[in-house]
Amino acid sequence: MDESLDRVTTTLDRLADIGFLWHEGLLNRGGPHRRLKGFHYPISIGEDECRVFGKLIEALKPEHCYIVGNAFGFSSAYIADVMKRHGGQSVVTLDNQSEGAGQVAAKIADQLTQELGLAEILRNKKGSSPQDIPSTTEREHYDLIFIDGLHRHPQVTHDLEALLPYCGPKTIVVFHDSWIIGVPEAVDRAKQEGFRCLWVPTSCEMIFATRDPELWQRLCNIFPDGIEDRGKRNYLYGWTLYARETVTYHLKRMLGRE
Ligand SMILES: C[S@@+](CC[C@H](N)C(=O)[O-])C[C@H]1O[C@@H](n2cnc3c(N)ncnc32)[C@H](O)[C@@H]1O
């Protein structure tokens, strides 16, 4: 485990009762993912996906990052912690607290920020994408943008479109959950805007998009297992895996084991 992941997971375990799912990954090897015990949603990115962000940040040293979809702060705390160690200056998150644990999750995200000593660079804001993006951005451009809010069509495309004005020539946009309807459509929209998109086989699959040819080459070097234009997954495949987990979750709850 890398030092940031160790810090974030240890602190989160102290602050909240955490449940694990997809222990070995959902679509590809990876995981586990986390959620707050007693709530089905929100679900965090996998530990493997944190490590993927870690690799990216160590190599490219983004200074400013904007994240849509914060939940209980797992990915943002990790990203901010690694960025802090590599010269990063700001991470802004936007979440409307609409999913599952909502406000409870947001409170944990804020505690995690404080406990990890990240308050200087990590600012969690309450609001909805796309309408609150202009009032919550703090800069003209972001080096790294992570879109992990509501996974629906055309919401993810709206998230992207609202963030396009904050993309400079060297911005990297990251999408999570290639298997959910809405994400591939947003990736197609990014391609129309001149982004090249690298699909990386993590637990829930991530897509890294950039318009800069040199950065594109660097992304390909950082993620040698990445594929451009992988095409759409059969949505049914991901949903079948997901449904299996959801049924198990509700059965466990009925039996008092979750
Ligand atoms: C998949 S979770 C984010 C997980 C988080 N990135 C992590 O790995 O720790 C999605 C989050 O997006 C938030 N959300 C849903 N719709 C939103 C919207 N329109 N604007 C902002 N946040 C939204 C939900 O409240 C939820 O917390």
The ligand as an ORCA input file, in Angstrom:
! r2SCAN-3c Opt
* xyz 0 1
  C     -19.760      7.732     -7.099
  S     -19.978      8.916     -5.820
  C     -18.421      9.716     -5.764
  C     -17.337      8.862     -5.192
  C     -16.051      9.590     -4.888
  N     -15.466     10.136     -6.102
  C     -15.064      8.645     -4.275
  O     -14.516      7.801     -4.969
  O     -14.809      8.717     -3.072
  C     -20.991     10.091     -6.612
  C     -21.290     11.349     -5.788
  O     -21.818     12.326     -6.697
  C     -22.768     13.107     -6.013
  N     -23.644     13.721     -7.030
  C     -24.686     13.155     -7.702
  N     -25.198     14.028     -8.585
  C     -24.473     15.159     -8.476
  C     -24.515     16.424     -9.132
  N     -25.414     16.691    -10.098
  N     -23.627     17.363     -8.765
  C     -22.718     17.114     -7.789
  N     -22.627     15.939     -7.157
  C     -23.476     14.979     -7.488
  C     -23.459     12.150     -5.058
  O     -24.026     12.846     -3.963
  C     -22.302     11.206     -4.676
  O     -21.747     11.592     -3.442
*
